[in-house]
């Protein structure tokens, strides 16, 4: 497995964990956990998109 694929897998797992933590935040009625989860999702998605851009530019 290439290094980039491992990074994409790691970012996907982190994003899924953050999405699941939103469910926990709803169950616990905690706004703090929900906000941290949303920030985690945005950061993971931003890193994934920027990494994808670098990989496609490097392959051209």
CHARMM-style PDB file with segment names, atoms N, HN, CA, C and O in Angstrom:
ATOM      1  N   UNK     1       0.848  -1.169   0.000  1.00  0.00      PROA
ATOM      2  CA  UNK     1       0.000   0.000   0.000  1.00  0.00      PROA
ATOM      3  C   UNK     1       0.899   1.239   0.000  1.00  0.00      PROA
ATOM      4  O   UNK     1       1.860   1.333   0.763  1.00  0.00      PROA
ATOM      5  N   UNK     2       0.561   2.172  -0.868  1.00  0.00      PROA
ATOM      6  HN  UNK     2      -0.220   2.095  -1.488  1.00  0.00      PROA
ATOM      7  CA  UNK     2       1.365   3.386  -0.967  1.00  0.00      PROA
ATOM      8  C   UNK     2       1.189   4.261   0.272  1.00  0.00      PROA
ATOM      9  O   UNK     2       0.205   4.154   1.004  1.00  0.00      PROA
ATOM     10  N   UNK     3       2.173   5.123   0.478  1.00  0.00      PROA
ATOM     11  HN  UNK     3       2.972   5.209  -0.117  1.00  0.00      PROA
ATOM     12  CA  UNK     3       2.140   6.020   1.633  1.00  0.00      PROA
ATOM     13  C   UNK     3       0.913   6.927   1.590  1.00  0.00      PROA
ATOM     14  O   UNK     3       0.289   7.183   2.620  1.00  0.00      PROA
ATOM     15  N   UNK     4       0.569   7.410   0.399  1.00  0.00      PROA
ATOM     16  HN  UNK     4       1.076   7.202  -0.438  1.00  0.00      PROA
ATOM     17  CA  UNK     4      -0.589   8.304   0.266  1.00  0.00      PROA
ATOM     18  C   UNK     4      -1.881   7.584   0.627  1.00  0.00      PROA
ATOM     19  O   UNK     4      -2.765   8.163   1.259  1.00  0.00      PROA
ATOM     20  N   UNK     5      -1.991   6.309   0.221  1.00  0.00      PROA
ATOM     21  HN  UNK     5      -1.273   5.839  -0.292  1.00  0.00      PROA
ATOM     22  CA  UNK     5      -3.211   5.561   0.526  1.00  0.00      PROA
ATOM     23  C   UNK     5      -3.375   5.342   2.020  1.00  0.00      PROA
ATOM     24  O   UNK     5      -4.495   5.376   2.531  1.00  0.00      PROA
ATOM     25  N   UNK     6      -2.279   5.118   2.722  1.00  0.00      PROA
ATOM     26  HN  UNK     6      -1.370   5.091   2.307  1.00  0.00      PROA
ATOM     27  CA  UNK     6      -2.343   4.950   4.174  1.00  0.00      PROA
ATOM     28  C   UNK     6      -2.800   6.255   4.826  1.00  0.00      PROA
ATOM     29  O   UNK     6      -3.589   6.235   5.770  1.00  0.00      PROA
ATOM     30  N   UNK     7      -2.309   7.385   4.327  1.00  0.00      PROA
ATOM     31  HN  UNK     7      -1.668   7.402   3.559  1.00  0.00      PROA
ATOM     32  CA  UNK     7      -2.727   8.677   4.872  1.00  0.00      PROA
ATOM     33  C   UNK     7      -4.210   8.938   4.610  1.00  0.00      PROA
ATOM     34  O   UNK     7      -4.921   9.446   5.477  1.00  0.00      PROA
ATOM     35  N   UNK     8      -4.673   8.583   3.400  1.00  0.00      PROA
ATOM     36  HN  UNK     8      -4.095   8.170   2.695  1.00  0.00      PROA
ATOM     37  CA  UNK     8      -6.095   8.757   3.092  1.00  0.00      PROA
ATOM     38  C   UNK     8      -6.946   7.867   3.995  1.00  0.00      PROA
ATOM     39  O   UNK     8      -8.001   8.295   4.463  1.00  0.00      PROA
ATOM     40  N   UNK     9      -6.506   6.647   4.242  1.00  0.00      PROA
ATOM     41  HN  UNK     9      -5.648   6.299   3.862  1.00  0.00      PROA
ATOM     42  CA  UNK     9      -7.235   5.740   5.119  1.00  0.00      PROA
ATOM     43  C   UNK     9      -7.283   6.301   6.542  1.00  0.00      PROA
ATOM     44  O   UNK     9      -8.329   6.266   7.190  1.00  0.00      PROA
ATOM     45  N   UNK    10      -6.162   6.811   7.021  1.00  0.00      PROA
ATOM     46  HN  UNK    10      -5.312   6.839   6.495  1.00  0.00      PROA
ATOM     47  CA  UNK    10      -6.106   7.388   8.362  1.00  0.00      PROA
ATOM     48  C   UNK    10      -7.042   8.588   8.486  1.00  0.00      PROA
ATOM     49  O   UNK    10      -7.753   8.719   9.483  1.00  0.00      PROA
ATOM     50  N   UNK    11      -7.047   9.461   7.484  1.00  0.00      PROA
ATOM     51  HN  UNK    11      -6.470   9.355   6.674  1.00  0.00      PROA
ATOM     52  CA  UNK    11      -7.937  10.623   7.511  1.00  0.00      PROA
ATOM     53  C   UNK    11      -9.401  10.196   7.461  1.00  0.00      PROA
ATOM     54  O   UNK    11     -10.247  10.814   8.107  1.00  0.00      PROA
ATOM     55  N   UNK    12      -9.706   9.145   6.701  1.00  0.00      PROA
ATOM     56  HN  UNK    12      -9.019   8.643   6.177  1.00  0.00      PROA
ATOM     57  CA  UNK    12     -11.082   8.654   6.632  1.00  0.00      PROA
ATOM     58  C   UNK    12     -11.524   8.092   7.978  1.00  0.00      PROA
ATOM     59  O   UNK    12     -12.655   8.318   8.408  1.00  0.00      PROA
ATOM     60  N   UNK    13     -10.635   7.362   8.640  1.00  0.00      PROA
ATOM     61  HN  UNK    13      -9.716   7.178   8.291  1.00  0.00      PROA
ATOM     62  CA  UNK    13     -10.971   6.801   9.948  1.00  0.00      PROA
ATOM     63  C   UNK    13     -11.182   7.918  10.972  1.00  0.00      PROA
ATOM     64  O   UNK    13     -12.112   7.867  11.777  1.00  0.00      PROA
ATOM     65  N   UNK    14     -10.316   8.916  10.934  1.00  0.00      PROA
ATOM     66  HN  UNK    14      -9.560   8.957  10.280  1.00  0.00      PROA
ATOM     67  CA  UNK    14     -10.463  10.053  11.857  1.00  0.00      PROA
ATOM     68  C   UNK    14     -11.792  10.768  11.619  1.00  0.00      PROA
ATOM     69  O   UNK    14     -12.472  11.150  12.571  1.00  0.00      PROA
ATOM     70  N   UNK    15     -12.158  10.946  10.361  1.00  0.00      PROA
ATOM     71  HN  UNK    15     -11.605  10.636   9.588  1.00  0.00      PROA
ATOM     72  CA  UNK    15     -13.419  11.609  10.034  1.00  0.00      PROA
ATOM     73  C   UNK    15     -14.610  10.801  10.536  1.00  0.00      PROA
ATOM     74  O   UNK    15     -15.559  11.367  11.079  1.00  0.00      PROA
ATOM     75  N   UNK    16     -14.567   9.484  10.357  1.00  0.00      PROA
ATOM     76  HN  UNK    16     -13.796   9.025   9.916  1.00  0.00      PROA
ATOM     77  CA  UNK    16     -15.662   8.628  10.822  1.00  0.00      PROA
ATOM     78  C   UNK    16     -15.769   8.670  12.347  1.00  0.00      PROA
ATOM     79  O   UNK    16     -16.874   8.700  12.888  1.00  0.00      PROA
ATOM     80  N   UNK    17     -14.645   8.672  13.036  1.00  0.00      PROA
ATOM     81  HN  UNK    17     -13.747   8.647  12.597  1.00  0.00      PROA
ATOM     82  CA  UNK    17     -14.669   8.760  14.499  1.00  0.00      PROA
ATOM     83  C   UNK    17     -15.286  10.088  14.946  1.00  0.00      PROA
ATOM     84  O   UNK    17     -16.047  10.129  15.912  1.00  0.00      PROA
ATOM     85  N   UNK    18     -14.956  11.168  14.240  1.00  0.00      PROA
ATOM     86  HN  UNK    18     -14.338  11.135  13.455  1.00  0.00      PROA
ATOM     87  CA  UNK    18     -15.547  12.467  14.581  1.00  0.00      PROA
ATOM     88  C   UNK    18     -17.044  12.481  14.323  1.00  0.00      PROA
ATOM     89  O   UNK    18     -17.803  13.071  15.092  1.00  0.00      PROA
ATOM     90  N   UNK    19     -17.473  11.837  13.248  1.00  0.00      PROA
ATOM     91  HN  UNK    19     -16.857  11.358  12.624  1.00  0.00      PROA
ATOM     92  CA  UNK    19     -18.907  11.772  12.954  1.00  0.00      PROA
ATOM     93  C   UNK    19     -19.627  10.955  14.029  1.00  0.00      PROA
ATOM     94  O   UNK    19     -20.725  11.314  14.457  1.00  0.00      PROA
ATOM     95  N   UNK    20     -19.004   9.854  14.464  1.00  0.00      PROA
ATOM     96  HN  UNK    20     -18.112   9.562  14.118  1.00  0.00      PROA
ATOM     97  CA  UNK    20     -19.612   9.059  15.529  1.00  0.00      PROA
ATOM     98  C   UNK    20     -19.670   9.831  16.838  1.00  0.00      PROA
ATOM     99  O   UNK    20     -20.602   9.664  17.624  1.00  0.00      PROA
ATOM    100  N   UNK    21     -18.679  10.670  17.069  1.00  0.00      PROA
ATOM    101  HN  UNK    21     -17.921  10.806  16.430  1.00  0.00      PROA
ATOM    102  CA  UNK    21     -18.678  11.439  18.320  1.00  0.00      PROA
ATOM    103  C   UNK    21     -19.785  12.492  18.332  1.00  0.00      PROA
ATOM    104  O   UNK    21     -20.192  12.943  19.403  1.00  0.00      PROA
ATOM    105  N   UNK    22     -20.271  12.885  17.171  1.00  0.00      PROA
ATOM    106  HN  UNK    22     -19.940  12.519  16.301  1.00  0.00      PROA
ATOM    107  CA  UNK    22     -21.438  13.776  17.145  1.00  0.00      PROA
ATOM    108  C   UNK    22     -22.647  13.051  17.732  1.00  0.00      PROA
ATOM    109  O   UNK    22     -23.444  13.651  18.453  1.00  0.00      PROA
ATOM    110  N   UNK    23     -22.782  11.767  17.426  1.00  0.00      PROA
ATOM    111  HN  UNK    23     -22.134  11.280  16.840  1.00  0.00      PROA
ATOM    112  CA  UNK    23     -23.855  10.975  18.023  1.00  0.00      PROA
ATOM    113  C   UNK    23     -23.730  10.887  19.527  1.00  0.00      PROA
ATOM    114  O   UNK    23     -24.726  10.953  20.247  1.00  0.00      PROA
ATOM    115  N   UNK    24     -22.507  10.738  20.000  1.00  0.00      PROA
ATOM    116  HN  UNK    24     -21.698  10.685  19.414  1.00  0.00      PROA
ATOM    117  CA  UNK    24     -22.269  10.711  21.444  1.00  0.00      PROA
ATOM    118  C   UNK    24     -22.623  12.063  22.054  1.00  0.00      PROA
ATOM    119  O   UNK    24     -23.205  12.131  23.137  1.00  0.00      PROA
ATOM    120  N   UNK    25     -22.268  13.137  21.354  1.00  0.00      PROA
ATOM    121  HN  UNK    25     -21.794  13.082  20.475  1.00  0.00      PROA
ATOM    122  CA  UNK    25     -22.574  14.474  21.865  1.00  0.00      PROA
ATOM    123  C   UNK    25     -24.076  14.703  21.961  1.00  0.00      PROA
ATOM    124  O   UNK    25     -24.555  15.336  22.902  1.00  0.00      PROA
ATOM    125  N   UNK    26     -24.810  14.189  20.990  1.00  0.00      PROA
ATOM    126  HN  UNK    26     -24.420  13.675  20.225  1.00  0.00      PROA
ATOM    127  CA  UNK    26     -26.269  14.335  21.043  1.00  0.00      PROA
ATOM    128  C   UNK    26     -26.828  13.535  22.214  1.00  0.00      PROA
ATOM    129  O   UNK    26     -27.716  14.006  22.926  1.00  0.00      PROA
ATOM    130  N   UNK    27     -26.310  12.330  22.411  1.00  0.00      PROA
ATOM    131  HN  UNK    27     -25.589  11.947  21.833  1.00  0.00      PROA
ATOM    132  CA  UNK    27     -26.793  11.499  23.511  1.00  0.00      PROA
ATOM    133  C   UNK    27     -26.460  12.119  24.866  1.00  0.00      PROA
ATOM    134  O   UNK    27     -27.258  12.038  25.799  1.00  0.00      PROA
ATOM    135  N   UNK    28     -25.305  12.727  24.974  1.00  0.00      PROA
ATOM    136  HN  UNK    28     -24.657  12.793  24.215  1.00  0.00      PROA
ATOM    137  CA  UNK    28     -24.888  13.352  26.226  1.00  0.00      PROA
ATOM    138  C   UNK    28     -25.379  14.793  26.357  1.00  0.00      PROA
ATOM    139  O   UNK    28     -25.227  15.412  27.410  1.00  0.00      PROA
ATOM    140  N   UNK    29     -25.961  15.315  25.300  1.00  0.00      PROA
ATOM    141  HN  UNK    29     -26.085  14.812  24.445  1.00  0.00      PROA
ATOM    142  CA  UNK    29     -26.425  16.706  25.247  1.00  0.00      PROA
ATOM    143  C   UNK    29     -25.291  17.684  25.559  1.00  0.00      PROA
ATOM    144  O   UNK    29     -25.435  18.608  26.359  1.00  0.00      PROA
ATOM    145  N   UNK    30     -24.164  17.443  24.896  1.00  0.00      PROA
ATOM    146  HN  UNK    30     -24.047  16.692  24.245  1.00  0.00      PROA
ATOM    147  CA  UNK    30     -22.977  18.248  25.127  1.00  0.00      PROA
ATOM    148  C   UNK    30     -22.640  19.042  23.861  1.00  0.00      PROA
ATOM    149  O   UNK    30     -22.320  18.469  22.820  1.00  0.00      PROA
ATOM    150  N   UNK    31     -22.717  20.336  23.970  1.00  0.00      PROA
ATOM    151  HN  UNK    31     -22.977  20.802  24.815  1.00  0.00      PROA
ATOM    152  CA  UNK    31     -22.389  21.202  22.835  1.00  0.00      PROA
ATOM    153  C   UNK    31     -20.883  21.219  22.601  1.00  0.00      PROA
ATOM    154  O   UNK    31     -20.438  21.338  21.459  1.00  0.00      PROA
ATOM    155  N   UNK    32     -20.099  21.103  23.660  1.00  0.00      PROA
ATOM    156  HN  UNK    32     -20.461  21.007  24.587  1.00  0.00      PROA
ATOM    157  CA  UNK    32     -18.640  21.150  23.539  1.00  0.00      PROA
ATOM    158  C   UNK    32     -18.126  19.977  22.711  1.00  0.00      PROA
ATOM    159  O   UNK    32     -17.291  20.161  21.826  1.00  0.00      PROA
ATOM    160  N   UNK    33     -18.621  18.773  22.992  1.00  0.00      PROA
ATOM    161  HN  UNK    33     -19.300  18.624  23.711  1.00  0.00      PROA
ATOM    162  CA  UNK    33     -18.191  17.598  22.227  1.00  0.00      PROA
ATOM    163  C   UNK    33     -18.611  17.741  20.775  1.00  0.00      PROA
ATOM    164  O   UNK    33     -17.846  17.396  19.874  1.00  0.00      PROA
ATOM    165  N   UNK    34     -19.803  18.240  20.536  1.00  0.00      PROA
ATOM    166  HN  UNK    34     -20.424  18.520  21.267  1.00  0.00      PROA
ATOM    167  CA  UNK    34     -20.283  18.412  19.158  1.00  0.00      PROA
ATOM    168  C   UNK    34     -19.424  19.419  18.398  1.00  0.00      PROA
ATOM    169  O   UNK    34     -19.086  19.195  17.235  1.00  0.00      PROA
ATOM    170  N   UNK    35     -19.073  20.517  19.046  1.00  0.00      PROA
ATOM    171  HN  UNK    35     -19.348  20.698  19.991  1.00  0.00      PROA
ATOM    172  CA  UNK    35     -18.234  21.515  18.375  1.00  0.00      PROA
ATOM    173  C   UNK    35     -16.838  20.979  18.092  1.00  0.00      PROA
ATOM    174  O   UNK    35     -16.285  21.228  17.021  1.00  0.00      PROA
ATOM    175  N   UNK    36     -16.269  20.252  19.035  1.00  0.00      PROA
ATOM    176  HN  UNK    36     -16.718  20.050  19.905  1.00  0.00      PROA
ATOM    177  CA  UNK    36     -14.952  19.651  18.801  1.00  0.00      PROA
ATOM    178  C   UNK    36     -15.002  18.625  17.672  1.00  0.00      PROA
ATOM    179  O   UNK    36     -14.070  18.524  16.875  1.00  0.00      PROA
ATOM    180  N   UNK    37     -16.086  17.871  17.610  1.00  0.00      PROA
ATOM    181  HN  UNK    37     -16.843  17.953  18.258  1.00  0.00      PROA
ATOM    182  CA  UNK    37     -16.240  16.893  16.537  1.00  0.00      PROA
ATOM    183  C   UNK    37     -16.360  17.585  15.182  1.00  0.00      PROA
ATOM    184  O   UNK    37     -15.757  17.146  14.203  1.00  0.00      PROA
ATOM    185  N   UNK    38     -17.131  18.657  15.125  1.00  0.00      PROA
ATOM    186  HN  UNK    38     -17.621  19.014  15.921  1.00  0.00      PROA
ATOM    187  CA  UNK    38     -17.273  19.392  13.867  1.00  0.00      PROA
ATOM    188  C   UNK    38     -15.941  20.004  13.420  1.00  0.00      PROA
ATOM    189  O   UNK    38     -15.618  20.001  12.232  1.00  0.00      PROA
ATOM    190  N   UNK    39     -15.186  20.518  14.367  1.00  0.00      PROA
ATOM    191  HN  UNK    39     -15.449  20.520  15.332  1.00  0.00      PROA
ATOM    192  CA  UNK    39     -13.866  21.059  14.034  1.00  0.00      PROA
ATOM    193  C   UNK    39     -12.955  19.948  13.527  1.00  0.00      PROA
ATOM    194  O   UNK    39     -12.207  20.148  12.570  1.00  0.00      PROA
ATOM    195  N   UNK    40     -13.014  18.789  14.156  1.00  0.00      PROA
ATOM    196  HN  UNK    40     -13.622  18.626  14.933  1.00  0.00      PROA
ATOM    197  CA  UNK    40     -12.220  17.647  13.707  1.00  0.00      PROA
ATOM    198  C   UNK    40     -12.587  17.200  12.312  1.00  0.00      PROA
ATOM    199  O   UNK    40     -11.710  16.857  11.520  1.00  0.00      PROA
ATOM    200  N   UNK    41     -13.879  17.198  11.996  1.00  0.00      PROA
ATOM    201  HN  UNK    41     -14.592  17.477  12.639  1.00  0.00      PROA
ATOM    202  CA  UNK    41     -14.330  16.816  10.653  1.00  0.00      PROA
ATOM    203  C   UNK    41     -13.809  17.803   9.616  1.00  0.00      PROA
ATOM    204  O   UNK    41     -13.304  17.400   8.568  1.00  0.00      PROA
ATOM    205  N   UNK    42     -13.929  19.084   9.905  1.00  0.00      PROA
ATOM    206  HN  UNK    42     -14.338  19.411  10.757  1.00  0.00      PROA
ATOM    207  CA  UNK    42     -13.476  20.102   8.951  1.00  0.00      PROA
ATOM    208  C   UNK    42     -11.971  20.000   8.725  1.00  0.00      PROA
ATOM    209  O   UNK    42     -11.509  20.094   7.588  1.00  0.00      PROA
ATOM    210  N   UNK    43     -11.211  19.810   9.784  1.00  0.00      PROA
ATOM    211  HN  UNK    43     -11.587  19.733  10.708  1.00  0.00      PROA
ATOM    212  CA  UNK    43      -9.754  19.703   9.647  1.00  0.00      PROA
ATOM    213  C   UNK    43      -9.381  18.459   8.850  1.00  0.00      PROA
ATOM    214  O   UNK    43      -8.539  18.531   7.956  1.00  0.00      PROA
ATOM    215  N   UNK    44      -9.995  17.317   9.161  1.00  0.00      PROA
ATOM    216  HN  UNK    44     -10.680  17.258   9.888  1.00  0.00      PROA
ATOM    217  CA  UNK    44      -9.667  16.079   8.455  1.00  0.00      PROA
ATOM    218  C   UNK    44     -10.039  16.176   6.977  1.00  0.00      PROA
ATOM    219  O   UNK    44      -9.279  15.732   6.116  1.00  0.00      PROA
ATOM    220  N   UNK    45     -11.193  16.748   6.682  1.00  0.00      PROA
ATOM    221  HN  UNK    45     -11.810  17.108   7.382  1.00  0.00      PROA
ATOM    222  CA  UNK    45     -11.595  16.888   5.281  1.00  0.00      PROA
ATOM    223  C   UNK    45     -10.683  17.862   4.538  1.00  0.00      PROA
ATOM    224  O   UNK    45     -10.328  17.624   3.384  1.00  0.00      PROA
ATOM    225  N   UNK    46     -10.305  18.948   5.191  1.00  0.00      PROA
ATOM    226  HN  UNK    46     -10.593  19.142   6.129  1.00  0.00      PROA
ATOM    227  CA  UNK    46      -9.405  19.908   4.558  1.00  0.00      PROA
ATOM    228  C   UNK    46      -8.047  19.266   4.259  1.00  0.00      PROA
ATOM    229  O   UNK    46      -7.489  19.462   3.180  1.00  0.00      PROA
ATOM    230  N   UNK    47      -7.521  18.502   5.212  1.00  0.00      PROA
ATOM    231  HN  UNK    47      -7.975  18.342   6.089  1.00  0.00      PROA
ATOM    232  CA  UNK    47      -6.249  17.829   4.984  1.00  0.00      PROA
ATOM    233  C   UNK    47      -6.353  16.797   3.864  1.00  0.00      PROA
ATOM    234  O   UNK    47      -5.431  16.658   3.060  1.00  0.00      PROA
ATOM    235  N   UNK    48      -7.464  16.079   3.808  1.00  0.00      PROA
ATOM    236  HN  UNK    48      -8.213  16.192   4.461  1.00  0.00      PROA
ATOM    237  CA  UNK    48      -7.664  15.090   2.751  1.00  0.00      PROA
ATOM    238  C   UNK    48      -7.740  15.717   1.377  1.00  0.00      PROA
ATOM    239  O   UNK    48      -7.157  15.203   0.422  1.00  0.00      PROA
ATOM    240  N   UNK    49      -8.452  16.824   1.271  1.00  0.00      PROA
ATOM    241  HN  UNK    49      -8.925  17.242   2.047  1.00  0.00      PROA
ATOM    242  CA  UNK    49      -8.578  17.501  -0.019  1.00  0.00      PROA
ATOM    243  C   UNK    49      -7.244  18.088  -0.457  1.00  0.00      PROA
ATOM    244  O   UNK    49      -6.876  17.991  -1.628  1.00  0.00      PROA
ATOM    245  N   UNK    50      -6.516  18.698   0.477  1.00  0.00      PROA
ATOM    246  HN  UNK    50      -6.815  18.778   1.428  1.00  0.00      PROA
ATOM    247  CA  UNK    50      -5.221  19.274   0.104  1.00  0.00      PROA
ATOM    248  C   UNK    50      -4.209  18.183  -0.253  1.00  0.00      PROA
ATOM    249  O   UNK    50      -3.391  18.374  -1.153  1.00  0.00      PROA
ATOM    250  N   UNK    51      -4.255  17.051   0.438  1.00  0.00      PROA
ATOM    251  HN  UNK    51      -4.919  16.897   1.169  1.00  0.00      PROA
ATOM    252  CA  UNK    51      -3.363  15.942   0.102  1.00  0.00      PROA
ATOM    253  C   UNK    51      -3.699  15.373  -1.265  1.00  0.00      PROA
ATOM    254  O   UNK    51      -2.802  15.046  -2.042  1.00  0.00      PROA
ATOM    255  N   UNK    52      -4.984  15.253  -1.562  1.00  0.00      PROA
ATOM    256  HN  UNK    52      -5.713  15.519  -0.930  1.00  0.00      PROA
ATOM    257  CA  UNK    52      -5.408  14.749  -2.871  1.00  0.00      PROA
ATOM    258  C   UNK    52      -4.916  15.690  -3.982  1.00  0.00      PROA
ATOM    259  O   UNK    52      -4.476  15.229  -5.035  1.00  0.00      PROA
ATOM    260  N   UNK    53      -4.991  16.983  -3.750  1.00  0.00      PROA
ATOM    261  HN  UNK    53      -5.349  17.357  -2.894  1.00  0.00      PROA
ATOM    262  CA  UNK    53      -4.526  17.955  -4.735  1.00  0.00      PROA
ATOM    263  C   UNK    53      -3.021  17.806  -4.972  1.00  0.00      PROA
ATOM    264  O   UNK    53      -2.566  17.843  -6.115  1.00  0.00      PROA
ATOM    265  N   UNK    54      -2.252  17.638  -3.899  1.00  0.00      PROA
ATOM    266  HN  UNK    54      -2.622  17.607  -2.970  1.00  0.00      PROA
ATOM    267  CA  UNK    54      -0.808  17.475  -4.047  1.00  0.00      PROA
ATOM    268  C   UNK    54      -0.464  16.187  -4.789  1.00  0.00      PROA
ATOM    269  O   UNK    54       0.461  16.166  -5.602  1.00  0.00      PROA
ATOM    270  N   UNK    55      -1.200  15.119  -4.514  1.00  0.00      PROA
ATOM    271  HN  UNK    55      -1.951  15.136  -3.853  1.00  0.00      PROA
ATOM    272  CA  UNK    55      -0.930  13.831  -5.176  1.00  0.00      PROA
ATOM    273  C   UNK    55      -1.241  13.917  -6.661  1.00  0.00      PROA
ATOM    274  O   UNK    55      -0.475  13.415  -7.483  1.00  0.00      PROA
ATOM    275  N   UNK    56      -2.359  14.549  -7.017  1.00  0.00      PROA
ATOM    276  HN  UNK    56      -2.982  14.957  -6.350  1.00  0.00      PROA
ATOM    277  CA  UNK    56      -2.702  14.649  -8.429  1.00  0.00      PROA
ATOM    278  C   UNK    56      -1.759  15.589  -9.167  1.00  0.00      PROA
ATOM    279  O   UNK    56      -1.450  15.353 -10.335  1.00  0.00      PROA
ATOM    280  N   UNK    57      -1.299  16.644  -8.515  1.00  0.00      PROA
ATOM    281  HN  UNK    57      -1.550  16.836  -7.566  1.00  0.00      PROA
ATOM    282  CA  UNK    57      -0.339  17.547  -9.165  1.00  0.00      PROA
ATOM    283  C   UNK    57       1.007  16.875  -9.346  1.00  0.00      PROA
ATOM    284  O   UNK    57       1.693  17.119 -10.339  1.00  0.00      PROA
ATOM    285  N   UNK    58       1.396  16.029  -8.398  1.00  0.00      PROA
ATOM    286  HN  UNK    58       0.839  15.830  -7.591  1.00  0.00      PROA
ATOM    287  CA  UNK    58       2.676  15.346  -8.494  1.00  0.00      PROA
ATOM    288  C   UNK    58       2.661  14.265  -9.573  1.00  0.00      PROA
ATOM    289  O   UNK    58       3.699  13.968 -10.164  1.00  0.00      PROA
ATOM    290  N   UNK    59       1.492  13.675  -9.834  1.00  0.00      PROA
ATOM    291  HN  UNK    59       0.649  13.917  -9.354  1.00  0.00      PROA
ATOM    292  CA  UNK    59       1.412  12.614 -10.825  1.00  0.00      PROA
ATOM    293  C   UNK    59       1.362  13.150 -12.257  1.00  0.00      PROA
ATOM    294  O   UNK    59       1.598  12.397 -13.202  1.00  0.00      PROA
ATOM    295  N   UNK    60       1.063  14.419 -12.427  1.00  0.00      PROA
ATOM    296  HN  UNK    60       0.871  15.030 -11.659  1.00  0.00      PROA
ATOM    297  CA  UNK    60       0.980  14.998 -13.776  1.00  0.00      PROA
ATOM    298  C   UNK    60       2.309  15.315 -14.356  1.00  0.00      PROA
ATOM    299  OT1 UNK    60       2.390  15.806 -15.482  1.00  0.00      PROA
TER     300      UNK     60
END
